[in-house]
Structure formats: structure tokens, C-alpha cells
Amino acid sequence: MPAVKARRGARVAQARQQKGLSQQALAHKIGKRTARSTIARVELGITTPTLDLALALSRELGESVESLFGGDR
């Protein structure tokens, strides 16, 4: 399971970098309750985002939730 989380996190990091956003800038765009460290933990595969965070990441990065977090079964 850790490898799956790492691949998902790498996809989030890649999408963020393609948008030219820092982790801090992405966290700011998502909302006041999202910290840069939360983005970092998702990208490193340390944590799985909540549904709300997954949806917010999808929206801000212009990617579907499936493309960011799915397909790793």
C-alpha cells in the first residue's frame, strides 16, 4: 500500500508543478484550513487525502479525482 500512496502523491506533485504552484500556493488556493504540510504529506504518500481535499486538489489542479488518485489497484 505505501507504493500506491507514493504513486498517487507523485501524480499530485507533478500536476502541481505543471501548474507552476508551490505547495504553499496550492494550499492557499484550496482554503484557509489547508496547510502546506498537508499538501506535502499527500505528495510524499504519508497520508491519503479526505474526500473534500481530493475534490479540492482535483478542482485546483484541473485533473479528475480518478487521474490523481485512482487506477492503482
C-alpha positions in Angstrom: 0.0 0.0 0.0 2.8 2.5 0.6 3.9 2.3 -3.0 0.3 3.1 -4.1 0.2 6.2 -1.9 3.6 7.2 -3.2 2.5 7.0 -6.9 -0.7 8.9 -6.1 1.4 11.6 -4.3 3.8 11.8 -7.2 0.8 12.5 -9.6 -0.4 15.3 -7.3 3.1 16.8 -7.2 3.6 16.6 -10.9 0.2 18.2 -11.6 1.0 21.0 -9.1 4.4 21.6 -10.7 2.9 21.7 -14.1 0.6 24.5 -12.9 3.6 26.3 -11.6 2.4 26.3 -8.0 4.3 25.8 -4.8 2.8 23.7 -2.1 2.1 26.8 -0.1 0.3 28.5 -3.1 -1.8 25.4 -3.7 -2.7 25.2 0.0 -3.7 28.9 -0.1 -5.9 28.4 -3.2 -7.7 25.4 -1.6 -8.5 27.3 1.6 -7.5 28.7 4.9 -7.8 25.4 6.7 -5.3 23.6 4.4 -1.7 23.8 5.4 1.4 23.4 3.2 2.3 20.5 5.3 -0.9 18.7 4.4 -0.1 19.0 0.7 3.4 17.8 1.4 2.1 14.7 3.3 -0.2 13.8 0.4 2.6 14.2 -2.1 5.0 12.1 -0.1 2.4 9.4 0.3 2.3 9.7 4.1 -1.4 10.3 4.1 -4.5 9.8 2.0 -6.5 13.0 1.5 -10.0 13.3 2.7 -12.7 13.3 0.1 -13.0 17.1 0.5 -9.3 17.6 0.0 -9.2 15.2 -3.0 -12.0 17.1 -4.7 -10.3 20.5 -3.9 -7.0 19.2 -5.3 -8.8 18.0 -8.4 -10.5 21.3 -8.9 -7.4 23.4 -8.4 -5.1 21.2 -10.5 -7.6 20.8 -13.3 -7.4 17.0 -13.1 -10.0 14.4 -12.3 -10.0 12.7 -8.9 -9.6 9.4 -10.8 -6.5 10.6 -12.7 -4.9 11.8 -9.4 -5.9 9.1 -7.0 -7.4 6.1 -9.0 -6.1 3.3 -11.1 -3.7 1.8 -8.6 -5.5 -1.4 -7.6 
